[in-house]
Amino acid sequence: MDIPAVTLDHDRTRRCGFPEAIFGEGKSLATLRGIIAEQLARGDEVLVTRVCAETAAALCAELPELRHTELARTLRASPQNATRKTVGKVVIVTAGTTDLPVAEEARETLEWMGVATTMVHDVGVAGPHRLPARLWWSLPVWRAPCRAWSEATSLAPLSESPLASAMAPTSADCRRSSRCSIAAPRMWPL
């Protein structure tokens, strides 16, 4: 299919594990229609980001396999019987409600790439103390050095935290001193 001024990267799935994402902002309805049709014809999963509501509605009316997520401003479609192996997990943390559109776009993109996501909303600049309680159930391992986390953030001691059983100082952290200078817990890959 020939789409004027567009060169799709058909080899991206082989190189990266997922097809080319489409940045929708500034593209005409006809251009997006052509790109999406070509990707679907090739059996690619489709992700279009930064799509305005009017364009999304028009495309969804023409291509019923598209799913529009209004807050994220994304369109997605998968070929029939498409399966994708989950390749990891990412926790997306927002400071407040104004971050939600960007966080939802990140979630849509990561899930399209085969990465599981967990959202933690409204942590905020003044609320890092909320983070441990909101993450304890999503992280298999969370380790923090001695008293560094509680001292650096003026939180309750780790032993009073709901994460206490999952948090364990490393021997290197304990040898440093009782007043570590580390300001956040270490997080290991999920």
C-alpha positions as CSV (number, residue, x, y, z in Angstrom):
1,M,0.0,0.0,0.0
2,D,1.4,3.4,-1.0
3,I,0.8,6.2,1.5
4,P,2.2,9.5,0.4
5,A,5.1,10.8,2.5
6,V,5.0,7.7,4.8
7,T,7.6,5.0,5.1
8,L,6.6,2.3,7.6
9,D,9.3,0.3,9.4
10,H,8.0,-3.2,8.6
11,D,11.1,-4.8,10.2
12,R,10.6,-3.3,13.6
13,T,8.8,-6.3,15.1
14,R,11.8,-8.5,14.3
15,R,14.2,-6.0,15.8
16,C,12.3,-4.7,18.8
17,G,9.5,-7.2,19.5
18,F,6.7,-4.8,18.6
19,P,5.7,-3.0,15.4
20,E,6.0,0.7,14.7
21,A,3.8,3.0,16.8
22,I,2.1,5.8,15.1
23,F,2.3,9.3,16.4
24,G,-1.1,10.6,15.3
25,E,-0.8,14.3,16.1
26,G,-0.6,16.4,12.9
27,K,-1.4,13.5,10.6
28,S,-4.5,13.7,8.4
29,L,-7.4,11.3,8.7
30,A,-6.5,9.8,5.3
31,T,-2.9,9.2,6.3
32,L,-3.8,7.6,9.6
33,R,-6.5,5.4,7.9
34,G,-3.8,4.2,5.4
35,I,-1.2,3.5,8.0
36,I,-3.6,1.6,10.2
37,A,-5.0,-0.4,7.3
38,E,-1.5,-1.4,6.2
39,Q,-0.5,-2.5,9.7
40,L,-3.7,-4.5,10.1
41,A,-3.3,-6.1,6.7
42,R,0.3,-7.1,7.7
43,G,-1.0,-8.7,11.0
44,D,0.6,-6.0,13.2
45,E,-0.8,-4.8,16.4
46,V,-1.7,-1.1,16.1
47,L,-1.0,1.7,18.4
48,V,-1.7,5.3,17.5
49,T,-0.9,8.0,20.1
50,R,-1.9,11.6,20.4
51,V,-5.2,11.3,18.5
52,C,-7.8,14.0,18.9
53,A,-11.3,12.8,19.7
54,E,-12.8,13.7,16.3
55,T,-10.2,11.8,14.4
56,A,-10.5,8.8,16.8
57,A,-14.3,8.8,16.4
58,A,-14.0,8.9,12.6
59,L,-11.4,6.1,12.5
60,C,-13.4,3.9,14.9
61,A,-16.5,4.3,12.8
62,E,-14.6,3.0,9.8
63,L,-12.5,0.4,11.5
64,P,-14.5,-1.3,14.3
65,E,-11.5,-3.3,15.5
66,L,-10.0,-0.1,16.8
67,R,-10.3,0.7,20.5
68,H,-10.1,4.3,21.6
69,T,-8.9,5.3,25.1
70,E,-10.1,8.9,25.4
71,L,-8.0,9.9,28.4
72,A,-4.8,8.5,26.9
73,R,-5.7,9.8,23.4
74,T,-4.7,6.4,21.9
75,L,-6.1,4.0,19.4
76,R,-5.3,0.3,19.5
77,A,-6.1,-2.8,17.5
78,S,-4.9,-6.3,17.5
79,P,-5.2,-8.8,14.7
80,Q,-7.6,-11.7,15.3
81,N,-6.1,-14.4,17.5
82,A,-3.1,-12.2,18.4
83,T,-1.3,-13.1,21.6
84,R,1.7,-11.4,23.1
85,K,3.9,-12.8,25.8
86,T,4.2,-10.4,28.8
87,V,7.9,-9.4,29.0
88,G,8.0,-7.5,32.3
89,K,6.2,-5.2,34.7
90,V,6.4,-1.4,35.2
91,V,4.8,0.6,37.9
92,I,3.6,4.0,36.7
93,V,3.5,6.6,39.4
94,T,1.6,9.9,39.0
95,A,2.0,13.0,41.1
96,G,-1.6,14.2,40.6
97,T,-4.6,14.2,38.4
98,T,-3.0,16.4,35.8
99,D,-0.6,13.6,35.1
100,L,-3.3,11.1,34.2
101,P,-3.4,11.6,30.4
102,V,0.4,11.1,30.1
103,A,0.3,8.1,32.6
104,E,-2.6,6.5,30.6
105,E,-0.7,7.0,27.4
106,A,2.3,5.3,29.0
107,R,0.1,2.4,30.2
108,E,-1.4,1.9,26.7
109,T,2.0,2.0,25.1
110,L,3.6,-0.4,27.6
111,E,0.7,-2.9,27.4
112,W,0.9,-2.7,23.6
113,M,4.6,-3.6,23.9
114,G,3.7,-6.6,26.1
115,V,4.7,-5.0,29.5
116,A,2.3,-5.4,32.4
117,T,1.6,-2.2,34.3
118,T,0.4,-1.1,37.7
119,M,-0.8,2.4,38.2
120,V,-0.2,4.4,41.4
121,H,-2.0,7.7,41.4
122,D,-1.7,10.9,43.3
123,V,1.6,10.4,45.1
124,G,2.6,14.1,44.6
125,V,5.6,16.0,45.6
126,A,4.3,16.2,49.2
127,G,3.3,12.5,49.3
128,P,6.2,10.2,48.8
129,H,5.2,8.6,52.2
130,R,2.2,7.2,50.3
131,L,4.3,5.2,47.9
132,P,5.3,2.2,50.0
133,A,1.7,1.5,51.1
134,R,0.5,1.6,47.5
135,L,3.3,-0.5,46.1
136,W,3.6,-3.3,48.7
137,W,1.2,-5.6,46.8
138,S,2.7,-5.1,43.4
139,L,6.4,-5.6,44.1
140,P,7.8,-9.1,44.9
141,V,10.9,-7.6,46.5
142,W,11.4,-4.1,47.9
143,R,14.6,-3.6,49.9
144,A,15.6,-0.5,51.7
145,P,18.8,0.3,53.5
146,C,18.7,0.5,57.3
147,R,17.0,3.6,58.4
148,A,17.8,5.6,55.3
149,W,14.3,5.7,53.8
150,S,12.6,6.7,57.0
151,E,15.3,9.3,58.0
152,A,15.5,10.8,54.5
153,T,11.7,11.2,54.2
154,S,10.8,11.7,57.9
155,L,8.6,8.6,57.8
156,A,7.9,6.1,60.5
157,P,10.6,3.6,61.1
158,L,10.6,0.7,58.6
159,S,9.5,-1.7,61.3
160,E,6.2,0.2,61.4
161,S,5.7,0.1,57.7
162,P,3.4,-2.4,55.9
163,L,6.4,-3.3,53.9
164,A,8.5,-4.2,56.9
165,S,8.4,-7.9,56.1
166,A,9.5,-7.3,52.5
167,M,12.2,-4.8,53.3
168,A,15.6,-5.9,54.4
169,P,18.8,-3.9,54.6
170,T,21.7,-5.2,52.7
171,S,24.9,-5.8,54.7
172,A,26.7,-3.1,52.7
173,D,24.0,-0.6,53.6
174,C,24.3,-1.5,57.3
175,R,28.0,-1.1,57.3
176,R,27.9,2.4,56.0
177,S,26.6,3.9,59.2
178,S,23.4,4.5,61.1
179,R,22.9,7.8,59.1
180,C,22.9,6.6,55.5
181,S,22.7,9.3,52.9
182,I,20.5,7.2,50.5
183,A,17.3,9.1,50.0
184,A,15.1,6.3,48.5
185,P,14.7,2.6,48.7
186,R,16.6,0.4,46.2
187,M,14.3,-1.4,43.8
188,W,15.3,-4.6,42.0
189,P,13.8,-5.6,38.7
190,L,10.4,-7.1,38.9
